[in-house]
């Protein structure tokens, strides 16, 4: 039986846990969170998922209670503690694979330090930027022959920075390029409080240009109720997704009329099981490698830090 450890039983962590229950073979699952309330909520959500598989599950409060050997760890904490939690885990347990939630870390040095630690421990790791594992989005890669694309995202108050890394990662997946420049001049000058206490978010617009010329424009309105829409544009196809109501459309030549697709966008609880099964069976999955994702993270976060330093000096990334 494979041992899976989930660290962080908050909103996204509890959805990962629901996905783990859908894995088609028995797992030994440990769920770690210092908050007993979070553990109780995740336990309730886990029990909502039907399953005929006899998983073993244990809820714990500290790393010292984890198993000595772990096949796969999912680290779904907030960004401000993720590096420290990772270091403590790897001091205590032998871990084979790790999935990190995003945004990864709040300090630039954490990226190189954790990368070095993963290499020393021979741990294969990925970051959960999941658009590339979602069928509607992943199928577009084969339908775009030119690979020259534009991506336009807009919506109201949707957690701009924490979601923008998803869109950047997805563009990198489509164009096989991980080098881009960031333009921040159209961000609203003053950051806002995140829905998660102690973190910040932005509104306004970001523009990115990949080394191959692909363009991304990401817009977050500071008020209103505009749904979050994602549009991918190439010479072959136009694709649109409404992330708010989980619906999707395609438009292709010769008439370019929009047609609603038969597939909807799955939630995290419907994706985790697929990725976990791939990792535990094959030792690999379609998520972004830690190293490549770190590069995307740092280009975005360093640019945002420079923008903030125009008015207030900071030496970390206050996002999660």
N, C-alpha and C positions, 0 to 999 in steps of 0.2 A: 504494500500500500504506500502510495506517494505521500510525503509530508508537505503540506502547503501552509505557510504562515501569512496571515493578513495583518499588517500593522496599520492601525487607523480605522476606527469603526464609525466614522462620521457619515455624512451623506453619500459621498462617492465610495467610501469603503464598504458601507452596507450594501451598495449595489453590486460591487465586486463579489461580496459574500453570496448574494442571491445567484449570481452567475456561477459561482463555485458549486452551488447545490445542483446546478444543471449539468455538471460534468458527468459523462456517461460511464465512468468507472469509479470505484470507491476511493475516497481521499481521507486522509487524516488531516483535519483542518484545525489550526489554532488561530484565534482572533484576539489580537492584543490591542488594548487601549487603556490608558490610565483612568478614563472616565467610566464609571460603572453605568451611568445613564446611557452613554453611547453604546456600551455593550448590550444593554437591555433592548435598545431600539434596534440594533443590528440583529439581535436574536429574534425579535418579533418579525422583522422583515425576512429573515432566513426561513422562518416557519411558514411564511405565506406562500413559499414556492413548493409545489408538489414534486415529489421525486420517489422513484422506486429503488434508488441506489442507497446502499447502507453506508453513508459517510459517517465518520467519527468526527465530532466537533467539540472543541474546548474553548472557553472564554477566559482570558487571563489578563493581568494588569501590569506585568513587567517583563522585560526581556529575560531576566533571570529564570523565568518560568517556561521559556521556549525550549524546544527540543534541541539536542546537540547537533543533529543533522537535519537539514531542511532542503528539500528538492527545489522548491520555488517559494520565494518571498514576494509579496505584493506590498509595497511601501506607499500607503495612501494617506500619510500625515500631511499637515500643512508644510509649506516650504521653509518656514523659519526653524523647524526642528528636524527636517528630513536628513540632512547630512549627519547630524549628531546621532540620530537614531540608527542610521546605516552603520556608522562606525562602531557603535555599541553592539549592534547585532552581530557584526562580523568578528568582533572580539569574543563573543559568547558562543556562536554557532558556526558550523560549516555549512555554507549555502552554495547551491549549484547554480541557480538562476534567480534573477531579480527583475520584476516589473516595477518601475518607478512611476508614480503619478507626476503630473506637471502642475504648475511650474516647478522646476526641479529644486533649486536652492536660492537663498537670498544673498549669498556672498560669492564674488568671482572666484576666490581661491578654493571654494568648496568643489567646484567643477573639476579642477585638475587633481585635487586631493582624492576625491572619490574615484575618479578614473584610474588613478595610480593604484588605489586600494583594490579595485576590481581586477586589475591586471595582475597584481601580486597574488591575489586569492584565486585566480583563474575562474572568475565568475562571469558568465555571459548575462548581459543586462540590456533591457529595452525601456523605452519611455512610452507611456500610454497616450499617445496622440492618435486617437482611434479612427479618424476619418478614413485613413487608408485601409482599415479592416472592415469598413461598412460597405456592403455589397453595391449600393447605388454609386458611391464615390469610387470604389476600387475598380468597378467595371469600366469607368470612363477612361482609364489609362489605355486600354486596348482600342478604344473607339476614337482616340485623338491621334491621328497619324502624324501630324506635323510636330506635335509637342510644343508648339508655340501657343501660349495660353494667356488669358487674363482672368483674374478672379476678383469679383466685387462682392463685398459683404456689407450689409447695413441692417440696423435695427436699433431699438431703444433700450438703454440701460441693461445690457446683457452680460456684464462682466467682461469688459473689453479686452484687457490685457491677458487675462487667464484663458480667454478663448482665441485670441489672435494667434497664439502659438500653434493651435490646431490648424488654422488656415495656412499659416506659413509652412508647416510641416507637410500639409497636403499638397501644396504647390511643389515642394521639393520632391515629393513622391511622383508627381506627374511629370516633372521635367528632369528628374535625376540630377538636380543641381542643388548644392547646399551653401552657395555663396550669394549673398544679396546685400544691398544697401538699404538703409532705412531713412525715411524722411518724416520728421516729427513736427514741422513748423505749423501744421494745421490741427495739432492737438489743442484742446482747451487748456489754458495756462495752469489752472489750479486743479490738482487731483481731487478726487472725492473719496469718501470713506467706502470701503468695500462692504459687501454684505457680511463678510467674515470680520469680526472685531479685530482691530489691530493692524489691518492691511489697507492698502490704498488701491484705487482704480482710476482710470482716465475715461474721459469722453472726448469726442472730436473725431479726427481722421488721421490715419496712418497710411503711408504709401511706401511700398517696397518694390525694388527692381532687382530681379535676379541677374546673375552674370550673363545668362543667355538671352536677356531682354524681356523675359516674362514679367508681367506687371500685376501687382496686387494692390487693391484699394479697399481699406477696411474703415467703416464708419459706424460710430456709436453715438446716437443722439442722447442728449442729457435729460430729455423728458419725453413724454408721449408713450404710445403703446405700439409702435411699429414692430411687426414681427421680424425675427432674424432671418434674413434671406441670404442665400449663397448662390452666386451665379458664376459658372465656369464657361468661358467663351473661347472658341477656337474657330478656324476656318471650316472645320468639319461638323461642328456640333455646338449647340448651346444647351446647357443643363442648369436647372434651377432647383434648389431645395428650400423649403420653408422649415427651418429648424424648430420653429415654435410649435407648429401643428404636425410636424413629421411627414410632410407630403413632398413629392418630387415630380418634376416635369422634364421633358426632353423636347428639343426642337432641332430638326435636321433638314438638310437640303433634299429636294429642290424647293419645297414650299415654305419651310421654316416655321410651320405652325406649331404652337405649343401643345403637347399631349401629356396628360397626366400618366405617370407610370404605375405599374401594378405593385411596385415595392415601396414600402414606407421605411423611414429611418428607424433602426432599432435603438433601444436604450442600452446603457452599459451592462445591465443585467442579462442582456441577450448576446453580448459580445465576449464577456470575460471567459465563459466556458469554452468558446472556440479557440481563443488564444492560449488558454491554459492547456487544453488538450494537445494543441500543436507543440507546445514547448515540452510537455512531459512525454509525448510520444516520439517527437522528431528532434528535439533539442533546438528548435528554431520557431519563429513566428513572423508575421507580416508587420509587426510594430517596428518603429524606428530604433536603431541601435543607440545605446547610451552615448557613444562618441559623436555620432552624427547629430543627435538631438541636442547635445550640449553646445555644439557649434551654432545651431539655429537659435537656441536660447540666449547665448551670450551676445550675438549680434543684435537681437531684439532688446535685451535687458540693458546692455551697455549704452545703446542709443537712447533708451528711456531715462537712464540715470544721467546722461549728459544733458538731456532736455531739462530735467528737474534741477540740475546743478546751476542752471541759469538764474534761478531765483532762491534756491535753498541747497546748501551743500549737504550731500548724503554720500555714504560709501557702501551702500547695500541696495538691494532691490526690494522695495516694500510691497511686493505683490505675492499672491499665492494662487 
